[in-house]
């Protein structure tokens, strides 16, 4: 039998009826087998990383990863915000700041002002490898942010980013911010 992974399915995360179900998933070349695990009653503490990138682009054009750069990556990990800037594009250092769009969503941001795009990417990848998030949340990240980061990493000689790690990602949620 093919080794399985345990997946926690969480429904209505922000609503009053928060619930979870743990299942074991096994796959092969045939239909996957999904089996409820009643013996697992503890929900694991998942580390969630939500991120977004901002890029340069030519006027009236869509960003092109072959010529445009990432100028900022903002992300949050369990309520702590981070901003990494590319100082070859941004004119001055950005200080740490607080962003609280609603009282229930407080957020202090630690800022890293990096000298160029390569240093920006390295800082982001190092933090991902250090924290090892289980869940990545983006808005359109599977069609824009993810591929753009991968392409820019390749432009700097990186064969692969932690986003394409062989250990795999537990869950990728896109278009849900």
C-alpha positions as CSV (number, residue, x, y, z in Angstrom):
1,X,0.0,0.0,0.0
2,X,1.2,3.5,-0.8
3,X,2.1,5.6,2.3
4,X,-0.6,8.1,3.2
5,X,-0.7,11.6,4.5
6,X,-3.0,13.0,7.1
7,X,-5.0,16.0,6.0
8,X,-7.1,18.2,8.2
9,X,-10.1,19.6,6.5
10,X,-11.3,22.8,8.2
11,X,-14.7,24.2,7.3
12,X,-16.2,27.6,8.1
13,X,-12.8,28.8,9.5
14,X,-14.0,32.3,10.3
15,X,-17.6,31.5,11.2
16,X,-19.3,30.4,14.4
17,X,-19.3,26.7,13.4
18,X,-15.6,26.0,13.2
19,X,-15.1,22.3,12.7
20,X,-12.5,20.0,11.4
21,X,-12.2,16.4,10.0
22,X,-9.0,14.5,9.8
23,X,-8.6,11.9,7.0
24,X,-5.8,9.8,5.6
25,X,-5.3,10.1,1.8
26,X,-3.6,7.4,-0.2
27,X,-2.9,7.6,-3.9
28,X,-1.7,5.5,-6.7
29,X,-2.3,5.3,-10.4
30,X,-5.9,4.3,-9.5
31,X,-8.6,6.2,-7.6
32,X,-7.4,7.8,-4.4
33,X,-8.6,6.3,-1.1
34,X,-9.8,8.8,1.5
35,X,-10.6,7.4,4.9
36,X,-11.9,9.2,7.9
37,X,-9.5,8.9,10.9
38,X,-11.7,8.8,14.1
39,X,-8.5,7.8,16.1
40,X,-7.1,11.3,15.5
41,X,-8.9,13.7,17.8
42,X,-6.3,16.5,18.1
43,X,-6.2,19.1,15.4
44,X,-2.6,20.0,14.5
45,X,-1.4,23.6,14.9
46,X,-0.8,24.7,11.4
47,X,1.5,27.5,10.4
48,X,-0.2,29.8,7.9
49,X,1.7,32.1,5.6
50,X,-0.4,34.6,3.5
51,X,1.6,36.5,0.9
52,X,1.4,39.0,-2.0
53,X,4.0,40.4,-4.4
54,X,4.2,43.8,-6.1
55,X,6.2,44.0,-9.3
56,X,7.5,46.6,-11.7
57,X,6.0,46.8,-15.2
58,X,6.0,48.9,-18.3
59,X,3.2,51.4,-18.7
60,X,-0.1,49.9,-19.8
61,X,1.4,46.4,-19.8
62,X,0.9,43.3,-17.6
63,X,4.1,42.4,-15.6
64,X,6.5,40.1,-17.5
65,X,8.7,37.9,-15.4
66,X,11.4,37.9,-18.1
67,X,12.1,41.6,-17.7
68,X,10.2,43.0,-14.7
69,X,11.3,42.6,-11.1
70,X,9.7,42.0,-7.7
71,X,9.8,45.2,-5.8
72,X,8.0,44.1,-2.6
73,X,6.8,40.9,-0.9
74,X,4.4,41.4,1.9
75,X,3.3,38.4,4.0
76,X,1.9,37.4,7.4
77,X,2.6,34.4,9.5
78,X,0.2,33.8,12.4
79,X,-0.7,37.5,12.8
80,X,2.9,38.9,12.4
81,X,3.4,40.9,9.2
82,X,6.6,41.2,7.2
83,X,7.5,43.4,4.2
84,X,10.6,42.9,2.1
85,X,11.6,45.7,-0.2
86,X,13.9,45.7,-3.2
87,X,15.9,48.9,-2.8
88,X,17.1,48.9,-6.4
89,X,13.5,49.8,-7.2
90,X,12.2,51.5,-4.0
91,X,13.8,55.0,-3.5
92,X,14.3,54.9,0.3
93,X,14.1,52.5,3.3
94,X,10.7,51.7,4.7
95,X,10.4,51.6,8.5
96,X,8.6,49.0,10.5
97,X,4.9,50.0,10.7
98,X,1.5,49.0,12.1
99,X,-1.5,48.2,9.8
100,X,-4.8,47.6,11.5
101,X,-7.6,47.6,8.9
102,X,-10.2,46.5,11.5
103,X,-9.8,46.3,15.3
104,X,-9.9,42.5,15.2
105,X,-7.1,42.4,12.6
106,X,-4.2,44.1,14.3
107,X,-0.9,43.8,12.5
108,X,2.6,45.0,13.2
109,X,5.0,44.7,10.2
110,X,8.7,44.1,10.4
111,X,10.4,45.5,7.3
112,X,13.5,44.2,5.6
113,X,15.0,46.6,3.1
114,X,17.2,44.5,0.8
115,X,19.7,45.9,-1.7
116,X,18.3,44.1,-4.8
117,X,15.8,41.5,-6.0
118,X,18.1,38.6,-5.4
119,X,18.6,39.6,-1.8
120,X,14.8,40.1,-1.5
121,X,14.1,36.6,-2.8
122,X,16.8,35.1,-0.6
123,X,15.3,36.7,2.5
124,X,11.9,35.4,1.6
125,X,13.1,31.9,0.9
126,X,15.2,31.8,4.1
127,X,12.2,32.8,6.2
128,X,10.0,30.1,4.5
129,X,12.7,27.5,5.2
130,X,13.0,28.7,8.8
131,X,9.3,28.8,9.6
132,X,8.2,25.9,7.4
133,X,4.6,26.9,6.9
134,X,2.0,24.2,6.3
135,X,-0.5,26.4,4.5
136,X,0.1,29.2,1.9
137,X,-2.7,31.7,1.2
138,X,-2.6,34.0,-1.7
139,X,-5.0,35.9,-4.0
140,X,-4.4,34.6,-7.6
141,X,-1.0,33.2,-6.4
142,X,-1.3,30.0,-8.3
143,X,-1.5,31.9,-11.6
144,X,0.6,35.0,-11.0
145,X,2.6,35.3,-7.8
146,X,3.9,31.7,-7.5
147,X,5.0,31.5,-11.2
148,X,6.5,35.1,-11.1
149,X,8.6,34.3,-7.9
150,X,9.8,31.0,-9.5
151,X,10.7,32.8,-12.8
152,X,12.6,35.6,-11.0
153,X,14.4,33.0,-8.8
154,X,15.5,31.2,-11.9
155,X,16.7,34.5,-13.5
156,X,19.0,34.7,-10.5
157,X,20.3,31.2,-10.9
158,X,18.1,29.5,-8.3
159,X,17.1,26.1,-9.6
160,X,14.1,25.9,-7.3
161,X,12.5,27.9,-4.5
162,X,11.1,26.5,-1.2
163,X,7.6,27.0,-2.8
164,X,8.5,24.0,-5.0
165,X,10.2,22.0,-2.3
166,X,10.2,18.2,-2.6
167,X,8.7,17.9,0.9
168,X,5.6,19.3,-0.7
169,X,3.1,21.8,0.7
170,X,0.3,20.7,3.0
171,X,-2.3,23.0,1.4
172,X,-2.4,25.9,-1.0
173,X,-5.4,28.2,-0.8
174,X,-5.6,30.8,-3.6
175,X,-8.2,33.5,-4.1
176,X,-9.4,33.5,-0.5
177,X,-8.1,36.6,1.3
